[in-house]
């Protein structure tokens, strides 16, 4: 906590929590002797050059990652909040009950994000500047919620393979495509600024139609009410005329 610079070796077999450190540097990229279970890394207000290997949990908040992820075969939980990542690269498929949460994250390059089993992705209020080819894949029973986020790369492709859970895409701006692959069948759904304009146009049309229906309904109810009132007044008018005649 509260250090200027910290040097670490990636093979340290323990969980680490770092707070308010200007620069964290790993002294080696060697992954030998690093495969131990249960390791977690918590970063808060830290600048780090890379993520060490063989972690099960990563939490990054108000921090900057200037390098990339190393091999993460045991990873089960990723949480990135209000942070900047130069490279986001999960080089092994996340499966089982794995979970990735990205909130107010800025990712310069998304190299790889592959999810399977019953893993889940939650991405909100985030920005992805570049997406590598075939980087985003949802397989088996994985699920995703991507909301209020921006994909700035025009070649962004979200691939969905044999999907049977759920995928929610809401208020996403920029250019992106969803490719659904079910066996040998492939469907391509494009979206972006043009699709956004079409959605707005459709919304205006629907609003206009609903407004017209509302006016018609109010007019009809008013007319029906007048007629009923008129019917109720007729016996009184007949009675009054009889009294006057008498």
Backbone torsions as a table, in degrees:
resi	resn	phi	psi	omega
1	UNK	NA	136.4	173.7
2	UNK	57.2	54.1	177.7
3	UNK	-118.5	156.0	177.8
4	UNK	-78.7	-50.5	179.7
5	UNK	-144.2	139.1	-180.0
6	UNK	-131.0	130.2	177.4
7	UNK	-107.2	129.7	-179.2
8	UNK	-131.0	152.7	172.4
9	UNK	-100.6	133.1	-174.2
10	UNK	-65.1	-15.8	-177.6
11	UNK	-86.7	2.9	178.3
12	UNK	-60.8	122.0	-172.8
13	UNK	-96.6	70.6	177.7
14	UNK	-160.6	158.4	174.2
15	UNK	-75.6	147.5	-175.8
16	UNK	-133.0	134.6	173.5
17	UNK	-120.4	125.2	-176.5
18	UNK	-123.8	130.5	-177.9
19	UNK	-130.3	130.2	171.2
20	UNK	55.2	58.4	178.3
21	UNK	-121.6	125.5	-173.5
22	UNK	-66.7	-36.5	-177.9
23	UNK	-150.1	123.2	174.4
24	UNK	-115.6	125.2	-179.3
25	UNK	-126.3	133.3	175.5
26	UNK	-90.5	131.7	-170.1
27	UNK	-78.3	-8.2	-179.7
28	UNK	-156.9	155.0	173.4
29	UNK	-102.1	8.6	179.1
30	UNK	-65.9	138.1	-179.5
31	UNK	-108.6	10.9	177.6
32	UNK	-70.9	142.4	177.8
33	UNK	62.7	18.8	-178.6
34	UNK	-102.6	-7.2	-173.9
35	UNK	-86.3	83.4	174.3
36	UNK	-126.4	153.9	-171.0
37	UNK	-87.5	152.0	171.1
38	UNK	81.9	8.8	-178.2
39	UNK	-71.6	139.9	176.3
40	UNK	-133.5	148.6	178.1
41	UNK	-128.3	122.4	178.6
42	UNK	-115.6	123.5	179.1
43	UNK	-121.5	129.0	176.6
44	UNK	-137.0	116.0	-178.5
45	UNK	57.0	56.1	-176.3
46	UNK	-134.0	145.5	169.2
47	UNK	-108.8	122.0	-174.9
48	UNK	-129.7	146.1	-175.2
49	UNK	-85.7	-24.8	177.7
50	UNK	-162.5	165.7	177.7
51	UNK	-100.5	127.7	-178.1
52	UNK	-65.8	162.6	-175.8
53	UNK	-83.4	166.3	170.9
54	UNK	60.0	46.1	174.5
55	UNK	-96.7	154.5	171.9
56	UNK	-104.3	-20.7	-178.1
57	UNK	-145.8	135.3	177.1
58	UNK	-130.1	128.1	175.4
59	UNK	-126.9	119.4	-177.3
60	UNK	-124.4	119.7	-177.9
61	UNK	-136.3	130.3	179.2
62	UNK	51.7	42.0	-174.3
63	UNK	-132.2	174.5	179.3
64	UNK	-130.1	130.8	174.4
65	UNK	-110.2	110.1	-175.0
66	UNK	-89.8	-12.7	179.7
67	UNK	-110.1	-126.3	-176.1
68	UNK	-147.0	173.7	173.8
69	UNK	-79.8	143.0	168.5
70	UNK	-93.5	-177.1	-174.8
71	UNK	-57.1	131.1	-177.4
72	UNK	-130.9	69.2	-176.7
73	UNK	-71.8	-19.1	-176.7
74	UNK	-105.1	6.7	-171.5
75	UNK	-64.9	134.4	179.8
76	UNK	-125.7	-23.4	-177.5
77	UNK	-147.0	129.9	176.9
78	UNK	-128.0	128.3	177.9
79	UNK	-132.2	119.2	179.4
80	UNK	-126.0	119.7	-176.8
81	UNK	-128.7	125.7	173.1
82	UNK	50.4	48.9	-175.8
83	UNK	-134.8	163.1	179.5
84	UNK	-115.0	126.7	180.0
85	UNK	-120.8	126.6	177.0
86	UNK	-70.6	-47.6	178.6
87	UNK	-132.4	127.5	174.4
88	UNK	-111.0	108.5	-171.6
89	UNK	-139.4	102.8	173.2
90	UNK	-99.8	97.1	-168.0
91	UNK	-80.3	0.8	171.9
92	UNK	-122.3	151.1	-178.2
93	UNK	-69.6	129.2	176.2
94	UNK	-83.4	123.8	-179.7
95	UNK	-136.1	-166.0	-177.4
96	UNK	64.7	-131.6	-179.9
97	UNK	-104.1	29.4	-178.7
98	UNK	-64.6	152.8	-176.3
99	UNK	-143.1	134.6	176.4
100	UNK	-122.4	124.1	178.0
101	UNK	-121.8	122.4	177.5
102	UNK	-123.0	115.9	-179.4
103	UNK	-131.8	121.5	-178.0
104	UNK	54.5	43.6	178.6
105	UNK	-103.0	143.3	174.0
106	UNK	-114.9	118.6	-177.5
107	UNK	-113.9	118.5	179.4
108	UNK	-68.6	-49.7	178.7
109	UNK	-135.0	122.6	174.2
110	UNK	-96.8	103.5	-175.5
111	UNK	-82.7	-40.5	-175.8
112	UNK	-159.7	132.1	173.4
113	UNK	-148.7	99.3	-177.2
114	UNK	-121.1	124.9	-174.5
115	UNK	-126.5	140.4	-179.3
116	UNK	-144.6	-169.1	-178.4
117	UNK	58.9	-131.8	176.9
118	UNK	-114.0	30.7	179.3
119	UNK	-70.2	158.1	-174.3
120	UNK	-134.1	142.3	173.8
121	UNK	-118.5	129.4	173.3
122	UNK	-122.9	116.4	-177.5
123	UNK	-130.5	118.8	-177.6
124	UNK	-136.3	141.1	172.9
125	UNK	51.3	41.6	-176.6
126	UNK	-118.6	164.7	-179.3
127	UNK	-128.2	128.2	174.5
128	UNK	-117.2	116.7	-174.2
129	UNK	-83.2	-44.2	-179.6
130	UNK	-133.1	142.9	177.9
131	UNK	-127.7	124.8	179.2
132	UNK	-70.7	162.1	-179.9
133	UNK	-63.1	133.0	177.8
134	UNK	56.0	40.3	-175.8
135	UNK	-86.1	-37.9	-172.4
136	UNK	-106.4	116.2	-178.8
137	UNK	-137.6	129.3	174.2
138	UNK	-113.9	123.1	-174.9
139	UNK	-127.4	162.7	177.6
140	UNK	54.0	-124.9	-174.5
141	UNK	-106.3	25.2	177.9
142	UNK	-69.9	158.9	-179.5
143	UNK	-136.6	160.2	-176.7
144	UNK	-148.6	142.3	170.5
145	UNK	-129.0	112.6	179.9
146	UNK	-120.6	114.7	-173.4
147	UNK	-136.9	145.0	174.3
148	UNK	50.5	44.7	-177.9
149	UNK	-124.9	169.6	-175.0
150	UNK	-128.5	128.8	169.6
151	UNK	-109.9	108.5	-175.2
152	UNK	-85.0	-17.4	-179.2
153	UNK	-81.9	122.1	-177.6
154	UNK	-67.2	-16.8	-178.4
155	UNK	-97.9	17.0	-179.2
156	UNK	-64.6	126.2	179.3
157	UNK	-127.3	127.7	174.5
158	UNK	-107.3	113.2	-176.2
159	UNK	-99.4	129.2	179.7
160	UNK	-117.0	120.4	-175.6
161	UNK	-110.6	122.2	174.4
162	UNK	44.2	54.2	-172.7
163	UNK	-76.9	133.6	175.2
164	UNK	-139.6	14.3	175.6
165	UNK	-108.2	-100.9	-179.5
166	UNK	-167.1	144.5	175.8
167	UNK	-135.1	128.1	-178.0
168	UNK	-118.0	120.7	175.8
169	UNK	-121.3	115.9	-175.4
170	UNK	-139.8	133.7	176.4
171	UNK	54.4	46.8	176.7
172	UNK	-99.3	128.4	179.8
173	UNK	-109.3	168.4	-176.5
174	UNK	97.4	-155.7	-178.9
175	UNK	-119.9	129.0	180.0
176	UNK	-159.5	158.6	-179.9
177	UNK	-134.9	145.5	174.1
178	UNK	-112.6	124.0	177.2
179	UNK	-110.4	116.9	178.5
180	UNK	-96.4	124.2	-179.1
181	UNK	-120.5	110.1	178.0
182	UNK	-117.3	99.9	-174.8
183	UNK	65.3	-119.6	-179.7
184	UNK	-94.9	-1.6	-178.1
185	UNK	-92.9	134.2	179.7
186	UNK	-129.3	127.9	177.6
187	UNK	-117.7	139.1	-176.8
188	UNK	-116.0	120.0	178.9
189	UNK	-115.8	116.5	-178.3
190	UNK	-97.4	148.0	176.6
191	UNK	-150.1	162.5	-179.4
192	UNK	161.2	-152.2	-176.8
193	UNK	-64.6	-40.8	-179.3
194	UNK	-64.2	-44.5	179.4
195	UNK	-63.7	-34.2	178.6
196	UNK	-64.9	-40.8	177.8
197	UNK	-64.7	-41.0	179.6
198	UNK	-64.4	-39.0	178.2
199	UNK	-63.6	-41.1	178.1
200	UNK	-64.6	-41.0	178.5
201	UNK	-62.6	-44.1	178.9
202	UNK	-62.7	-37.7	178.6
203	UNK	-64.7	-40.0	177.9
204	UNK	-64.0	-42.8	178.5
205	UNK	-60.5	-45.9	-179.8
206	UNK	-62.4	-40.5	179.1
207	UNK	-63.4	-41.4	179.5
208	UNK	-63.9	-43.9	179.6
209	UNK	-62.8	-43.6	179.2
210	UNK	-63.6	-36.6	178.5
211	UNK	-64.3	-44.1	179.0
212	UNK	-62.5	-43.5	179.1
213	UNK	-62.9	-36.0	178.4
214	UNK	-65.7	-43.1	178.6
215	UNK	-61.8	-45.0	179.6
216	UNK	-61.6	-42.6	-179.1
217	UNK	-63.9	-43.5	179.6
218	UNK	-64.9	-42.0	179.1
219	UNK	-62.6	-43.7	-179.6
220	UNK	-64.1	-43.4	178.8
221	UNK	-63.4	-40.1	178.6
222	UNK	-65.1	-43.4	178.8
223	UNK	-62.0	-42.7	179.0
224	UNK	-63.4	-40.7	178.7
225	UNK	-63.8	-40.9	177.9
226	UNK	-62.3	-43.7	-179.4
227	UNK	-64.3	-42.1	178.7
228	UNK	-64.1	-39.9	178.9
229	UNK	-64.6	-39.8	178.8
230	UNK	-62.5	-42.2	179.7
231	UNK	-63.2	-38.0	178.8
232	UNK	-68.6	-30.6	-176.9
233	UNK	-77.2	-23.9	-175.0
234	UNK	-59.3	-48.4	179.1
235	UNK	-58.5	-38.0	179.1
236	UNK	-65.7	-40.2	179.3
237	UNK	-63.8	-41.9	179.3
238	UNK	-63.1	-40.8	179.7
239	UNK	-64.2	-42.0	-179.9
240	UNK	-65.4	-40.8	178.2
241	UNK	-63.9	-38.1	178.3
242	UNK	-63.2	-41.2	178.7
243	UNK	-64.5	-43.2	-179.9
244	UNK	-63.8	-43.0	179.3
245	UNK	-62.0	-40.0	179.6
246	UNK	-65.4	NA	NA
